[in-house]
Every structure is written in structure tokens, then in C-alpha cells.
Amino acid sequence: MRLIYCCSALLLLLLVPRVCQAGNILVVPIEGSHWINMDILLQALHSRGHNITILRSSKSWYITDNSSDYNIVTVQVEKSLDQKFITDIISKGIEFERGTISSATFLYMNVVMLGVMIEAHEVVGEFVSKTLDDQELVRNIRDRKFDLLLTDPCWGGGAILAKYLNLPLVYNVRWLVIADAHLAIAPSPISYIPITGSGNTDKMNFLQRVKNIGVYLLTQTQYHLVVKQTYQRICDKYLGPDNEFHQLVLNADIWLMRTDFVFEYPRPTMPNVVYMGGFQCKPAKPLPEHLKKFVQSSGEHGVIIMSLGTFVSELPADMTNEIAAAFAKLPQKVIWRHKGDRPATLGNNTLLVDWMPQIDLLGHPKIKLFVAHGGTNGVQEAIYHGIPVVGLPLFFDQYDNLLRLKERGGAKILTLATVEKDNFLETVQEVLNEPSYRANMQRLSRLHRDQPITPLDKALFWIEFVMRHKGAAHLRTESYRLPWYSYHSVDVVLFLAGAVLLVLLFILMLMRCLYAALCKSKVKQE
């Protein structure tokens, strides 16, 4: 009997997952909504005993000095991607969408805005250069013996620092500089994979596929121009000319992708891509007292919430008045995150707030509708809680995010150019009163939640996996080392075509010789 107990205990020890020892993690984050979801990941890592150190700019405007979750290392810089820089870009984007810029053309958005993006990435380049020029700082970082570097590769500095410091690299990712990260790491047939900005779904007709290819070529051109103008120069200076920035980016051990296939269209992927869409979502907590009273006062009609994300605190005054007038005609209560002037048409049913606990509100049973800009975080939170959406996309990937919800029957989309009181009211009423929108979002919520392990726990496992094994090289494909003609087997096709051509020429020559011999023999007989 004792032997049976001993064997059972040994088996139990073998089956219990090994706990990862406390790791030492260097984090190179970016600002805005990207920092918000990175911070959630860092809090979870800290709760498991890991030591977190954040490398940040001296002009950081999101990352606080004092936190019990992480240590701060600050790099002194002269320029920064501050809030004014970002909001100026957003204002130009809104003006373009509404057609109020005289030169608001496709050329404007894709040439002039490219210059703005290059300027932004040059600021990131300065941060990397200042870091690597400070040899004392670099020595201190090396002395801390970090186990890995965690970064968001939307800005390219993290990959360069990981290479310079010789650290395993993990991404909290959806974007690489400009393009969707999938385009770089995974096979991406553009016949059925829509390129962000094309407005296509995964079901495209001929003209839509033509547009898809055009947007793809434009995106890739912009990507390579930004890389050449900023990050490749830094690689040449600090790592040597043999290090190509694009390959450094692809060297990451694990890509923690902030999406999943409840939200994303099915597509090819790679073994080191881990999908953690909705990792920031969690059950709702009780609301603050003032919001609780307001929500409870809505009765059977319920509540609509509206937020346009981290960077957009207000829309143009004429638009806010149109939206406020539409809200005033609804029986529902409205909570609207808005920091601008109070709209003149605001109804008694609408509460303006500077900030709101979005996840907790979305999880409240009285919330009937989410009016949103279509950022990745908000879309995933709407899916998690099963709340239908009316979308007001502003820029970047937001229209494409909302389009995925629309295709699944959970959202309606309005453009800034067409928003006015009547069509906004009509759209909101349609989504409120047509049961299929809520039913479809509830179905997506059930699909999203039906997982053996939560997205956050999945992300934590793979971060700790990289620390335990000093990387995950066995999961990385070697395809990115191939030149384009080898990757697409152009050289093999040309070789085989040449071989077939030689065989045909040989047969032709042989037939010609035989024909000549037969003709010569016939002449002699005559």
C-alpha cells in the first residue's frame, strides 16, 4: 500500500506544471492605448513574482514614475511623441475624413502623412540612439542579467535593443511599424486576406482583389521607406551593416498577438504566434456610486455608452451637437466620455464624463449599446461582454476592426463624413431594436470565452516558457532567411522550365537529325 501511495505522489508531482522561477524582464513599451494593455500584462507578470524594469523616455506621458509593479529606467531625450504630437495627427485625420482640408486627397493621406510617420519613428530612433550611446546605462542593464526583452514592435526600437543586448525577444503585438504583423511573419495570400485600409473582407470580388493588391503594395512601400529612413541607419551604426532591421524584427521568439479567430478572419499562421485577443478583458466590477445610480435610473430602457478611445477627447463642435441631439431623442440613458465644450443640444438623459470604467460598464446588464471608434481594445471588450456596437471609425485600423463586427452581424458603421442627427439616430435605433445584433454579439462572446485557458494565462505561459528555455528558436521558421525568389520558388520554376526546354530542344534536334538521315538514305536509293 505504501508503494502505491509513493507512486501516486510521484505521478502527481510529474503532472503538476512546473512553476517558473521569478524572472527578470526588460520592457520597452510605447505610449497611449498600447501602454494600457501592456500595463495589464505587466501587472499579471508582477503578481507571479517576476521583476519588471521599464526602459522609457524622459518625456513619457503615460508611464508613471511610481509603481509597485515595476522599476523605471529613464533615458534623457530632447524630442518626444507627446500628447500634442499625437492629437495633431488625429485632428488632421478627422479633417481629412470629413473632407474639410482643401488638399484632402488620397495623395495627401499617403504621402504627407508618411512624412509625419517618418518623423514619429525618428523620435523613437533618437531614444534608441541615446540609450546605446550611454555606455554606463548599457553596462547597468547588462549587469542586471535580464532573461528577456518584452516590447510592442509598432515602434521599432525594441528589436534593435534586444539584438544589441543579446536577449530573447517577446512581442506584445498587432502592428509592425505600419503593417499588420501577420504580413511579415506568416504566409499571407492577398487573394483572400484583406489588407488593413482596403475596407475589404475575406470574400473579395475581382475589383476588390485589385484594390487589395494596390493597398498591399502601398503599405509595403511605406514600411520599407520608414525602415530605411530610420531604423536601418541605427542598425548600421550600432550593430554593423550585416544586420538588416527587417530580419531583426522577425527574429522574435514569441509573437503574442492581440487578436483571435473569433474577431480575425481565418488565415495561415506560424507556431511561434500565440493568440491572446481579449487578454485585457475580465468580469465587471461594481460601478462607482454616481455611475451606479445613473445606470439604475434607466429603468427598462437601459443605457448607451459612448467613447472614442484614449486619444480622442472631443469631436468637432458641429458633430457633437448632432450626436447630442440624436441622443436626446432616445428613451435610453447615455454615458458619454467627452472632454470638450458641453454640446448645446445635450439632453437630460445624457451624462458627460472625463473618464469611465469602460470594461465594468460593458459588463453591466443594463448596457444596451456601445458607440465606439473601433480601437482593438474596445472591440475585444465589446465581444467579451456581448454588447452590440455602432462604429464611428476615425483613423488607422478602426474601420477594418468594425468591419469584422459588421460582417458577423454585431455592428453598424457610420463615417465621419456622413454623421448627422437623423442618420445617427436611425442607426442607433436599428441596433437597439433589432434583436439579431445583440444575439450575434452574445454568440461571439460565447465563442471567445469557450477556451481551455484564458488569453492572459496563455500569454503568461509563453513569456515564462521563453525564460525557462532561453528563447524559442525551435518555433521560428527559416523562411525569412530566404530571398524572395527562393521563398516563392521562382528559381526552382525557372530551373525546371529550363530543363524542360533543353529536353524539348534535344528531342527536336534528334528528330531533325533522324529526318535528315532518312531523307539522305532515300535520295541514295533513288
Secondary structure as UniProt FT lines:
FT   HELIX           2..15
FT   STRAND          24..28
FT   HELIX           33..47
FT   TURN            48..49
FT   STRAND          51..57
FT   TURN            58..59
FT   STRAND          71..75
FT   HELIX           83..98
FT   TURN            102..103
FT   HELIX           106..107
FT   HELIX           108..112
FT   HELIX           113..133
FT   HELIX           135..143
FT   STRAND          148..151
FT   TURN            153..154
FT   HELIX           157..165
FT   STRAND          169..173
FT   STRAND          175..176
FT   TURN            177..178
FT   STRAND          179..180
FT   HELIX           182..185
FT   TURN            190..192
FT   TURN            196..197
FT   HELIX           206..226
FT   HELIX           227..231
FT   HELIX           232..238
FT   TURN            241..242
FT   HELIX           245..250
FT   STRAND          254..257
FT   TURN            261..263
FT   TURN            271..272
FT   STRAND          273..275
FT   TURN            277..280
FT   HELIX           289..296
FT   TURN            297..298
FT   HELIX           299..301
FT   STRAND          303..307
FT   TURN            309..311
FT   HELIX           317..328
FT   STRAND          333..337
FT   TURN            344..345
FT   TURN            348..349
FT   STRAND          350..353
FT   HELIX           358..362
FT   TURN            365..366
FT   STRAND          367..372
FT   HELIX           376..385
FT   STRAND          389..391
FT   TURN            396..397
FT   HELIX           398..407
FT   TURN            408..409
FT   STRAND          411..413
FT   TURN            416..418
FT   HELIX           421..433
FT   HELIX           435..449
FT   HELIX           455..469
FT   HELIX           473..475
FT   HELIX           479..481
FT   HELIX           484..487
FT   TURN            488..489
FT   HELIX           490..525
//
